[in-house]
Each structure stands twice: as structure tokens, then as C-alpha cells.
Amino acid sequence: MTDKRIIYVDNAATTAMSERAIEAAMPYMRGVYGNPSSLHGEGQRAKEALEAARARIAARLGCEPREVYFTSGGSEADNQAIRSAAETGAKRGKKHIVSTAFEHHAVLHTLKKLEREGFEVTYLDVGAAGVVSAAQVAEALRPDTALVTVMFANNEIGTLQPIAEIGAVCREKGVTFHTDAVQAVGHVPVDVKAMNIDMLSLSAHKFHGPKGVGALYCRRGLPLAAFIEGGAQERGRRAGTENLPWIVAMAAALDDACDSMEKTAATERRLCDRLIDGLSRIPHSRLNGDRTRRLPSIVNMCFEGIEGEGLLLLLDDAGICASSGSACTSGALDPSHVLLALGLPHEVAHGSLRLSLSEATTDADVDAILAAVPRVVEYLRDMSPVWEQLEKGERPHLI
Ligand SMILES: *Cc1c(COP(=O)(O)O)cnc(C)c1O
């Protein structure tokens, strides 16, 4: 083993658990191990901790504790929200859903399945900037629209969607509005009431909490169908003994993330700007997604004439943990559906790099990345027959 320093810039895939989150979980592994559904004192102590965590999370979202349902993560929350809204809509003869072309697969695959079951889905064009408008949503709404589901922040390119404006449109038309806010919660301000959000998905491991736990906010009065059948946990909407240590840790991690949000965002934004400016000097490169309407922490660039996989492996050798896009699609040879949704040609979309920062990222890390990436891109281009043709003008440069 070498003690090579690792530069971890894949925080959109997952984050390290914070010390505060780990410490918060400990007493519920070592001491308070009761089942929150048990009537004895140990169970009641667990129940109190569960409800305290729910109240803390609700406070951070701007909702009531009873509107927060714990899940096994972001994917489950997305599945439950969309399935439930579709079921409710179908009962009223509404079988149309509005979404975007660049949602997370937890949303997209659920929608694809609903299409096979007879629903119709309108996928809004996200344009070259990777941002939809509230006007596009308004235009797509129909009398039979059961649900609008638009992600808060894109996990591959980091662009922020105008959620409050979309929420206002949906509320006015009386259409249920769900947002996958997994990349946003703990990173940018989120207020479900002010933003007219009816359902929202979040996941602890994207804000320094543990993996395998998340939550679904569902506005009071809106029907929420049980996703897992069994006991009466989560007010009958999600059976299964609650993962108390992880739920408590999630609440602690969210408190931490929200308390330090402004400071973290300022650091990340400054470092991301350095990365964008530095990497844009590489010839035939481009920043993916709008430069300003974005999370402070995600940079996604394309470099023409290379394969993202090669870039990642060589960066890994240099101790830099990055990604070519979503963790779910890396490994697959298909280019990212997000980059294709921006209108990028396949050849360009293949050469992508996502760097996602955390509050632990430093200027020295950025220096190392800015030294490594241009060197690796040049090395890969030197070996690439495609690049040779591009250089000789035998095929046109696309960027
Ligand atoms: C990570 C992520 C998910 C999935 O969350 P899990 O907790 O890993 O299931 C869903 N949506 C977005 C936007 C994500 O970034």
C-alpha cells in the first residue's frame, strides 16, 4: 500500500460520512436498540429519537414532521412518489405525466415502465443549457396531466431548474408536482412550502450522511400509496422497521450541511470557477450546462477526440477520483443520456468528465487536477486515430 494522497472529486456519486453523522448514529447502535413500534420503554426511547429526527428534517425542508416519510434512499423515494401520483391520477382518468429528458434513472425508468402500462409521458427538452422553463411546463400541461416531475438539480451537469416557478404553475393548475431534489438538499436552499412542491425526494449519502437512507416529503392531504406493504410504520405508507441509526445520522448530516451551506457553497463555487476557467483552456473542450444556473459543486466538461473511460482510469492512476457522469451509467459504453439531452453528438458526449467537489476540496486539489487533466487529455489524443483525422481536417471538429 502506498499512502498516495487521494483527491476525491466524485461527491455527486456519494460523499464521505461526516464525523457528526457517525457520532449521532453510535448511541442508536450501541445503546438505544429498541424497535420504535414496541410499547416498552426501550421502544419508546427509539420512537422519540425517530420523531425528533423527523422534526429536524421537516424543519430544514420547511414542512410539518408528519409530511416526512423515511425511505431507503433517493431511488425508493422517486419510485414511490411517481407510482403513487400515477395511481391517484389513473383513478381520476388522468394518465399523462410531464418530465424532462435528463432525469435520474430512478425517475426515467419508473416513467418508462408507466408508459408500458398505458401512461403518456411528455419529456421536456432541456436545451443546450440544460435548464427547462416554467413556460415549457405550462405549455405541456393537459386536462389529463396527473403529475409533473422535474429534478431540482441535475446530478451529471449540476444545472438548477426553476423549481419555485414550476411549482407556482403546477399549483395554479392543480397538478401534483414532484421534484427529485437529491442533489439539492443540503447544498442549496430548499423550502417546499415557498416553492409549492407537493412531493420531494432526498438521500442522506449525497450530503455526508449514510448510504441506504433517505426521505420522501409528501404534502398533507395528497394521497400517498404504500410502496412496501407490511407493518404500520411511516403511517402505513412504508412498512419495515425503521433504520434508526441511519435516520438519526441523516438528520445530523442535514443540520450540518444546512448550517454550513453558505460557507461551503462559496468555497466550492470559487474552486469550480478555477476548474472551469483552467480546463476551458484545453483546445476543443466545452463546459456542459449553463455557466451560472448551477450547483456550486459540479463541473462537467467534454474534450473532443477522447473517451471518458480512458480519462478516468488515467486520472485514477494519478490519485484523482472523478466520474464521466452518473455512477449508474459509468461502466456502460453508452454515452450519458444527460449529455445527449443537451444535444451533444455521441462522439462529443463520450469524452466527458464530471468533477463534483465538497467542502473538503482545496486549492491544492484544484492545482493537481489542472495539472493532470490537460496532460492526460493530450496523451489520449496523441494515441487516438480519431484525433489524428480531426487534426488533419479529415473530419470536422464538433467543438
Ligand atoms: C444519487 C441520486 C439518486 C439516487 O439516490 P440513492 O439514495 O442512491 O438511491 C436519485 N436522484 C439523483 C438526482 C441522484 O443524484
The ligand as a Tripos MOL2 file, in Angstrom:
@<TRIPOS>MOLECULE
LIG
   15    15     1     0     0
SMALL
NO_CHARGES

@<TRIPOS>ATOM
      1 C1        -27.9870    9.7190   -6.1940 C.3       1 LIG1
      2 C2        -29.2460   10.1820   -6.8270 C.ar      1 LIG1
      3 C3        -30.4220    9.4220   -6.7390 C.ar      1 LIG1
      4 C4        -30.4560    8.0630   -6.0820 C.3       1 LIG1
      5 O1        -30.3420    8.1390   -4.6920 O.3       1 LIG1
      6 P1        -29.9560    6.7840   -3.8890 P.3       1 LIG1
      7 O2        -30.0750    7.1970   -2.4630 O.co2     1 LIG1
      8 O3        -28.5540    6.4750   -4.2830 O.co2     1 LIG1
      9 O4        -30.9360    5.7640   -4.2790 O.co2     1 LIG1
     10 C5        -31.5620    9.9190   -7.3260 C.ar      1 LIG1
     11 N1        -31.5660   11.0900   -7.9520 N.ar      1 LIG1
     12 C6        -30.4640   11.8630   -8.0540 C.ar      1 LIG1
     13 C7        -30.5450   13.1770   -8.7480 C.3       1 LIG1
     14 C8        -29.2710   11.4290   -7.5030 C.ar      1 LIG1
     15 O5        -28.1850   12.1850   -7.6210 O.3       1 LIG1
@<TRIPOS>BOND
     1     1     2 1
     2     2     3 ar
     3     2    14 ar
     4     3     4 1
     5     3    10 ar
     6     4     5 1
     7     5     6 1
     8     6     7 2
     9     6     8 1
    10     6     9 1
    11    10    11 ar
    12    11    12 ar
    13    12    13 1
    14    12    14 ar
    15    14    15 1
@<TRIPOS>SUBSTRUCTURE
     1 LIG1         1 GROUP 0 **** ****
